[in-house]
């Protein structure tokens, strides 16, 4: 999983292999060690809930992705666009969480043309 943070946007891009892990009930993780005592972990898993949730502490975050929107999204692959979820983080602010399957990997795995 590739993680990109920019201002109030968290973008998580996964491979087809990682997508298969999620759909099989597993989780996808990315751990970045900054120093021997500092690390950041981003984790993605599916939930049967309707709304997504983002929970965590200073160094470990879990995004619980609703299963239904992911299943609908999979039917559109390969696709340049991903799923977007605004998460309320308080004080009238949101964090935009974007989940996408790497389009090049998807084209290699599924064949066909990229969809817009």
N, C-alpha and C positions, 0 to 999 in steps of 0.2 A: 504494500500500500504506500502510495506517495501522499505526503501531507504538505499542504501549502497554507500558510497563515498570512493574511494581509488585512490589516485593520479589523473590520468586523466580519470577515469572511474566512471560514474554515473549509478548505476544499480537500476531499479525500478521493483519490483516484485508485481504483483497484484493477487487477488483471482478471482475465477470464477464469484463471485457476482460483483466485481468491473469491470471485463471485460464486464458483461452484462450492467452495468451502462454506460460504454464508448460506447458500440455499440448502446445503446438507445439514444445517443446524450448528455449524462451527462459528468461529470468530476469526477476524482478521486483525492483526496488530502490527504496529510500527514502534519500535523502541529506539530512541536516540540517546546515547550516553554522551553527555557534555564534558563531564569530569569523572573521576572515579566515584564520586559521591552524589553527582547530579545527573538525573536522567529524565527524559520525557517520554511518556507512552501514550499513544493514541490507539484506541481499540474500537472495533466496529462489530456489532452483532445484530441479529434480527429480533424483533419483538412482535407479538400478536396484537399489541395495543394499536390503537388508531393513530395516536400522536407520538412523534419522536421525542426522545429525551436525551439530554446531555448531562452526565453526572461525572463528578471526579473531584480531585484535589489538585494541589499545585503541580504535581508531576505525572498524574495518571488520569486519563480521561476516557470515558466510555460513551459512545454514541449508539443508542438503541434505535435502529432503523425499522420502521413499520414494514412488515412483510408484504402486505398487499401492494403498496406503491412500487416496491422493488420488483415484484412479479409482473406487474403491468409494464414497467420499464424494460425488463428483460425481453419482452415480446417485441420491442422496437429496435433491438440491437442488430447490427452495429449502428451507433448513433453518436453524433458529436455532442449532444446535449446530455445533461445529467438530471438527477433529482435535486430539488432545492427545498430546504426546510428552514423557515425563520424560527429561531429559538429566542424567546424572551429572556433576557439576562438582567432585567430590572432597570429601574430609573429611565424608563421609556427608550431603552436600547434593545436591539436584537443582534444576534449573531446569525449570519446566513451560513448554513451548513450545506455544502454541495457534495453530492456523491455521484461519481461517474465511473463507468467501465472504460478503460483505455481503448479508444476507438481503433487504433492500429492493431492492438492485440485481438480485438473483437473481429476485425475484418479477417485476420489470419486464421482465427479459430472457426468463425462461422461462414466465411466466404462472403461474396456479394459486395455491393457498393455501400459506402458510408451513407447513412441517412442524415438529413439535416434536421 
